[in-house]
Amino acid sequence: MHLRTRTPVARLTATAALALATLALGMAPAHGADTAASTDDPPEAAYTVSLTSSESTADYAHRDVDLTGTVTRADGSPVADAPVELLKSVLYDTWNPWGDPIDPTERETLDLGTVRTDTKGNFTLRDVKADRWEDKDSVFLFPRHRVEFQASYDPGDPSDNEIYFGDTTVAAQPVASTLTYKVNRTKVREGDTLIVTGKVTWPAGHGPVAGTRILLRTYYESAYNAQARTDANGKFTVRAKIRGYDNEFVVFSAPKDYYIAGASMDLPVKNVTRPTTADVTG
């Protein structure tokens, strides 16, 4: 896979000028003009970068992979001693309740450093963790459980933006968790406090459950508003002050470990606040 981000602006501009001149004369484009236009097709890639992982999947106990790849010229000959930059990104789904046309993927990205190809154009980076690397919680709540690796080679002046890429993805197989709960009331009104108590569990031997984030959503834009953390036994209490327009009630967990899946539950809660004129008219 490759990417050339440098656009042949001069050639495109010349072609556009030719087309405009032909139209101005009221003449159909000549055959020679068609031939010239065909030369504006993207040129063959000067280099190709490939990247593969030793494993296509990883799990809680097995998160290390070896990355290997090659850098070759268009004729297939190897590029020796080429500097190849490697990155990894842990993927999350974008929280986007508004439906805006934005990137649906969030990434935590780490620079893995630079390796160099051997005489055959091959490169290797061993024992790379297909995992997060931060000790703190992610700012993102919805892991996609996929780890993306990328290799890039810049053959010339860094300012020309001509870079070639290869990538590969490892699927993270998470351990399932459970969430149980109780609510202090099933009917709420504006000004009430909804209290949800419960417990998060996952199989023993998969790390401590203590400190897992619990979030209570009461409205489609309120994913982060009401939060709590589990204690050493996985128990939690989370509270939300009810607003007149709150109309959906979901409690969910966001484990720090990328290999522990979160759990969510729809709550049997209904807002019986009588709508005001402002609520009805928006």
C-alpha positions, -999 to 999 in steps of 0.1 A, spaced: 0 0 0 13 35 -7 2 70 -6 16 99 -25 3 132 -10 22 155 -34 -2 165 -61 11 172 -96 -4 207 -96 16 220 -126 3 193 -149 -32 196 -137 -32 233 -142 -18 230 -177 -45 205 -187 -72 227 -173 -58 257 -193 -58 236 -225 -94 225 -220 -105 261 -214 -87 274 -245 -104 247 -266 -138 256 -253 -132 293 -259 -125 285 -296 -158 266 -299 -140 235 -311 -142 199 -299 -111 187 -282 -86 172 -306 -75 136 -303 -41 149 -292 -58 167 -263 -74 134 -251 -40 118 -252 -25 146 -231 -53 143 -206 -46 106 -201 -12 114 -189 -27 130 -158 -36 96 -144 -17 90 -112 18 78 -120 29 43 -109 41 43 -73 79 47 -71 80 26 -39 59 0 -21 58 -6 17 43 -38 31 36 -46 67 24 -78 84 19 -90 119 29 -124 132 -7 -127 147 -40 -115 134 -56 -117 168 -45 -112 204 -61 -119 238 -57 -110 274 -28 -133 280 -11 -130 246 -7 -94 235 28 -94 219 32 -95 181 62 -93 157 60 -68 129 77 -75 96 77 -58 62 95 -47 31 103 -16 11 107 -21 -27 109 0 -58 84 0 -86 105 -26 -105 104 -49 -74 140 -43 -64 147 -40 -26 155 -7 -9 184 -13 15 191 7 46 158 26 43 145 43 74 110 30 82 89 47 109 65 25 128 34 36 147 6 18 165 -29 31 172 -55 17 196 -90 22 180 -122 35 196 -156 43 182 -162 81 182 -190 92 206 -211 112 182 -248 114 193 -254 143 169 -248 124 137 -223 149 124 -202 137 94 -170 133 114 -144 105 116 -161 76 133 -128 64 147 -108 78 176 -71 68 180 -46 67 208 -13 67 187 22 58 199 54 63 179 73 29 180 105 44 166 124 39 134 139 7 120 161 2 89 158 -23 61 184 -49 55 201 -56 21 169 -74 9 146 -45 18 132 -63 49 126 -48 83 114 -63 116 103 -51 150 97 -78 176 76 -82 208 53 -52 202 23 -51 225 -10 -49 206 -24 -29 235 -27 5 252 4 18 269 -10 45 292 -16 37 328 -44 62 331 -79 58 317 -85 66 281 -105 97 273 -125 76 250 -153 53 263 -161 29 234 -131 6 225 -133 -10 190 -109 -37 202 -86 -33 172 -50 -23 171 -37 -7 139 0 -7 130 15 15 103 49 16 85 60 47 65 89 54 43 99 89 31 124 85 3 134 122 -1 130 157 12 106 156 42 90 188 30 77 173 -3 51 152 15 58 122 -6 55 93 18 47 56 13 27 36 38 18 0 47 -5 -11 75 -19 -41 93 -45 -46 120 -47 -70 150 -81 -79 165 -81 -77 203 -103 -105 218 -116 -90 251 -128 -108 282 -165 -103 289 -177 -85 320 -210 -82 337 -229 -54 353 -258 -57 378 -278 -28 392 -307 -14 413 -324 19 409 -339 40 437 -369 48 416 -384 39 382 -404 72 378 -385 104 381 -393 141 378 -372 172 372 -352 179 403 -351 143 415 -319 124 420 -316 91 403 -294 67 422 -280 35 406 -262 10 427 -246 -22 414 -216 -43 408 -192 -50 380 -175 -84 377 -153 -103 353 -135 -137 355 -108 -140 382 -72 -137 371 -79 -109 347 -68 -79 368 -85 -59 396 -120 -46 390 -114 -18 415 -115 17 400 -135 8 369 -154 38 356 -192 37 357 -212 62 337 -249 70 339 -265 85 308 -298 102 311 -299 121 278 -282 114 244 -257 141 249 -249 132 285 -225 102 282 -198 118 305 -219 138 330 -226 113 358 -197 91 368 -184 70 396 -158 42 402 -161 7 416 -147 -2 450 -124 -31 456 -153 -55 453 -166 -40 421 -195 -22 438 -206 13 427 -231 41 434 -237 67 407 -261 96 409 -277 120 384 -298 151 390 -328 148 367 -336 175 342 -370 179 326 -358 167 292 -339 136 303 -355 108 284 -331 78 282 -314 60 311 -284 37 306 -257 27 330 -224 13 315 -189 5 325 -156 16 308 -127 -7 320 -92 7 318 -78 -25 303 -83 -27 265 -88 -64 268 -118 -62 292 -151 -55 275 -174 -30 291 -210 -38 299 -242 -17 297 -278 -19 309 -309 0 299 -326 11 330 -364 8 336 -367 45 344 -392 69 330 -392 107 333 -428 117 341 -421 154 343 -449 173 326 -434 190 295 -434 228 296 -441 250 267 -404 256 262 -398 218 261 -425 214 234 -414 243 212 -376 235 217 
